[in-house]
């Protein structure tokens, strides 16, 4: 039983996305007008987890299939499961989500369907937007941003403010996706995946990473000026982006000695701290 659990955790790549479930919690907190319900928290965390499990496992399955497409060996994933079985298992979380949501929330049902479509366009040929420079960053950032709306729509329907805040998270995940692609540069290049980083090269991609924090901070300022988010979120966003730029610019001075995986993990940790800070601000402002 324990081995099966760890196998499923590996297949659905839970360790790669569990930290972004906090984005749904931010959406829930931004929307709430009453005391938090433990049952509601549990339900939208499950919905969010199933959403992420589908997207990541589908991408993993298609990546593995493409890697062996021109070889003589039969497709097997890391646990020796066939392509058909892996593909079916990757769609199981989506099916569970849709069956549940069609009964309880039409708004989140639409969001999950939209996210599933994004995952399909991102991973599956002939679209395979994962290998289309610039579009890979846009599509992946949009897929993550939907998590905020899943949390928000648990309590309220979509509105202008929720969409404006979603743009903030889209702009946040854009540079984070560049770091992710920098960490996978050699792997993507060897598999002929023409990501933005593979197309632009590492030096130009690093510059793009730093420049990408500017729209994020500017948008957070507009959200404060428009009364969508408290001023403290704007100040936190400035502090967060400035710290990353200063810290990472020193680390990346000599790119040949940098472990991009370590850099990606640092970015994840700092993003978690940013999310926790924003959560505290939203709770205090409600």
N, C-alpha and C positions, 0 to 999 in steps of 0.2 A: 504493500500500500504506500509506504513512504517513498519507495523508488518510483512508483507511478506518479506521485505528486511532483517530485523533482523533475521527472521527465516532462510533464505538462508545463511546469514553470519554464523549463528550457525551451520547449517548443513554442510557447506563446511569448517568449522573451520578456518575461515579467520584470526582470532586473533592469531592462533597458527603458521601461516606461512608467514604473510604479510611482516615481517622483512627480510626474506630471498630473497625477490624479488630484493633486492639490489645486489645480486650475478649476476643476469642477466645484471644489469647495469654495473657491473665491467667487464663482458665479452664484452659488447658493447664498453665500454671505452677502453679496451685493444686492441680491433680490429680497432677502428675507425681511418681513415686517412683523414677525412674531418670534416667540421663543423657539430655538432650534429643537427639532424632533430627532431623536437618535435613530428611529426607524427610517425617516426620510433620508438622513445622512447615509445610512447603510444601503438603501435602495439606489440612490444615484451614484454611489461609489461602485456598486456592482455593475450598473449600466455603463458607467465610464470605463471600468476595467474590461468589460466584454467588448466595448468599442475599440479599445487599444489592442486587446488580444487578437481580434480579427485582423486589424490593419498590419500589425507586425508579423503575425504568422503567415499571412498571405504573401507579404513581401519576401519573407524568408523562403517560402516554398517555391515561389517563382524564380528567385535568385538561384536556388539550387538546381532547378530544372534547366535554366538557361546555361548554367555552368557545365552541364553534361550533355547539352543538346547535340554537339558535334562529336561526341565520343561514342565508343562502342558499348560502354557499360550502361547498365540499367539504372534509372533514377532511384536513389535511396537517400533519405534524409539522414541526419546524424545518428538517428536511432534505428536505421535500416527499414523505415516505413516507405511504402510505395508512394508515387506521386499522387495517385487518386485518393489514397487514404489521407495523405497530408493535406491535400486541397480540401477534402471533405471536412477534416477536423478544423481547418482554418476558418471555414464558413459556419461552423457550429455556434460560436459565440454570437455572430450576427443574427443567426436564426433565433436563438434564445431571446436576444434583445428585441427583435421585431415582434415576436409572439407576445412578449410581455407588454411592450409599449403600445401596440395597437389597441390594447384594452385600457391602458391607463394614461397615456399622454401622446396626443397626436403631434404636438409641437416637437417633442424629443424624438418621436418616430421619424419625422421628416429630417431632423438633424442627423440622426444615425444613418439614414438612407443616403443623405448627402455625403457623410463621411465615408461610407462604404464605396460610393461612386468615386470619391477622391482616391481612396486606396487602390481601387481597380485601375483607374487611369494612371496612377503613379507607378504601379508594379507590373501590370500585365500587358504583354504585346497584343496588338501592334502599337498601342499608345505609348506605354513604357516611358512616361514623362520623367521618371527617375533618371533617364539618360538624355534629357533635353535641357541643356544649360539654361539657367535662370528660371525656367518653368519648374524645375525640380525643387528649387528653394521656395517658390511661391506656393506650389501645391502642398508640399509637406508642412509649411507654416500654417496654411489654411486648415489642414487636417487637425493639427494640434489645437488651434484656436477654437474649434467647435466645442472642445471640452468645457470651456467657460460658459458657453450658451447652454450646454446640457445641464449644468448646475443651476443656471439662472432660470431656465424654462421649467424647472421642477416646481417653481413657485409662481412664476409670472410668464405671460406670453412675450414673445419678442417685441422689443420696442427700440426706439432710436438710441437711447442711452446704452442699452446692452450691446448693440451693434458697434457703437463708437468705442466702447471698452474692448470689444473683441478685436478691433483693429490694433489696439495697443499691444495685445498679446501676439497678434500676427507679426507686428514689427519687432517684437522681442524674439520670437523664434526664428526669424530670418537670419540674424547673425549666428545664433546657436546652431542652425543647420549648416552654416559654413564651417564651423568648428568640427561638426560631425563629419562632414565630407573631407576635411583636412586629415582627420584621424583615419579615414578609409581610403585615402588617396592611392596608395600602392595597390590595395585590393581592387578598387574600382578600375584603375588603369590596366591591371592585368586581365580583368574580365571585359575590357573594352566598353565599360560604362562611361559614357561621356557626360559626367556631371559638370556642374559649374566650375568646380575646383580643378578637375582634370582638363577642362577646356582652357581655363585662364592660367593655370599653373599656380604653384604655391605662393610666390612673391606677390602677384597681383591679387590673389584670393585673400591673403592676409590684409592687404590694404582695404579690400572690399569689406572684410570683417570689421575693421575699425570704423570705416565710413558708415556702415549700416547702423551704428548706434545713434547717429545723429537724428534720423527720422523718429526713432523710438523716444528720445528725450523731448523732441519738439512736439510730438503728438501728446505726450503726457502733460506738457504745458498747456496745450489747447484744451485738454479734458478738464484741467483745473480752471482755466479761464471761462469755459462754458458751464461750469458748475456740475460737471458729470462726475468728477472724482475730487476728493479733498486735496488741498494744497500739499499735505504731507505725502501723498502718493507721488506727486510731481517731484518733491524734494528727494524722496527715496529713489526715484527713477534716475535722477541726476547723479546721486551718490553711487548707485549701483553701476551705471554705465561708465562713469568716470573711473571708478575703481578697477573695473575690468580692463578698460583701455590702458590705464597706467600700469597695472600689474602685467598684463599680457604683452604690452609693448616691450617691457624689459625682458620678459622671458623669450620673446620672439626675435630679439636682436641678433641672435645666432641661430637661425632656423635649422641648421644641420644637426644641432645637438638637442633639439626639442623633441620630447616624446609627445606626440599629438594626442594619444589616448589619455595621458595624464592631464593634458590641457583641457580635453573634453570633460573629464571627470571634475576638474576644478570649476569649469563653467556650470556644470550641473549643480554642484554644491552651492555655488554663489546664487544660482537661480532659485534654489530652494529657500535660501535665506531671504532673497527678495520677496518671494511669495509669502513667506511667514510674516515678514514685515508688513506687506500689503494687507494680509489677513487681519493683523492686529489693528491696523488703521481703519479698516472697514468695520470691524466689530465696534471699535470706539466711536465711530461716526454714526452708527445706526441708533 
